[in-house]
Amino acid sequence: MPIVSTPVADLEYHDDGPADGTPVLLLHGFPDTPATWDGVLALLPDDVRAIRPMLRGVGASRVRDDAADARSGQVAALAADVLDLADALRLDRFLLVGHDWGARAAHAVAVLAPERLTGLVTIATPYGDRGHLSAAERLDDAAVAWYRYWLCTEAGARAFRTDPTALVRWAWANWSPSLRLDPTEEQAMLGAFDTDEFAADVVHYYRHGAGEAPGSPRYASTQALLDTWPAITVPTTFLIGTADGSETLPAARGNEASFASGRDLVELPGVGHFVQREDPIAVAAAVRAHLDRVRRAADA
């Protein structure tokens, strides 16, 4: 796969479709790789240029030694990588699709650079501070997120750094119980996580998100803005499975005020966390709807 150098990182990515096609960036989450989008790509129009980066710490994507102060798993860093990749590939505007960590990064890009996006499709991980949740719903939300707080402890972080595979396999078994990866595909995924940065980035992502670790000064201003949860102005579709073992439905159902241009909420009965793998037809339909909307506007 090609690798592009940004101001701070080397980012590995897939680039499928015509070079002059309509650009769509698809961001995977944790614990996953760009292969998560294979089923969706097969259902998109032939004129789409689909760009699927490896998030930092996965595969060959890494922060370079000459930019060590940029080493961080925080959302502002992930969003900066997306915009830096788009700049390096000379993509002026593009449709952005993200799942899990990729959803967090996509929401952040929509806040930081809405003029760059033609639309937004996010999956599983909802936007917002979840202040709309009741006390009981907050506890339910924390219960499914136990691993995030576990990684905030020294014991949890040490265990994960020693054996990341254990949590990865647990996540796949519990977040999408009806989904089973082919052994060959699982080994390829685990191989992509066998990097020097993967465990450190995962631990920092969750510790920073819980307020238990500082961010990099390099991203201080953008992170400060993101921490205020500004309303997203980009037209958005959000998809979530009703059997998601990592996210809760009330968090997604009550955040419409966070989307100034509206958001279409799509709930998929019986689908787990890895929506794009379990129901690629629904995800592809959401992507195509945004592409059609943009084309209609261009023809008007």
C-alpha angles and dihedrals in degrees: 000000000000121000124210124199117225126183090279111012149039107231123197115209146168116238114193130172133027117335090231094044128119104285119237120175116204119195122198125212140216123328097011146079137224089276085079088081098053094103092047094049091056088061100048126098117276092242094063119109103210116200116189116182127195107239115241112285093028122101111328094337108116144146109254122242091243089063099042092145088067093063103120141122095212120128094247089059093050091049091049090054091054093051092043090051091050090050092049091051091045094239109161098183130004145164111256124211123182141174126199106322085010089056091052090049092046093051089050092051089050089056097043100040112012091158089067095059130080090188145333132238114182130178138206101338111078127214124246142053093280091235088141092068121105120237091261092047090051090055091049089050091051092046095060089043096055092123091061091059092040088060088053089067122079090233092053095045091048092050092049094047089050095048116008090168093070094062092039092055091044090053094052092048095048108030096053104018095177093051122089124181121223107254091241091052091047092053091049090051094048089048090056089056093052095097136118093248105039100087094040092050093048093050092046093047092057097037092050091046090053092048092248099115133040121244127236114280087228089071098034098114096045093044091051089056093046091050089065090061097227117203113268112238098190117099104259141194117194123194127193134170118232089223095053109144095197105044134042128230097228090061089058098039098055104046102081091119088066091068113070093186093043131255131233111226114207117189115193114204115231094002119129134211100294094065096165091057096043099040110016090159092065093047093046090049090055091049093048091049090057092046090051091049092053092047092050090051091050091051095047 
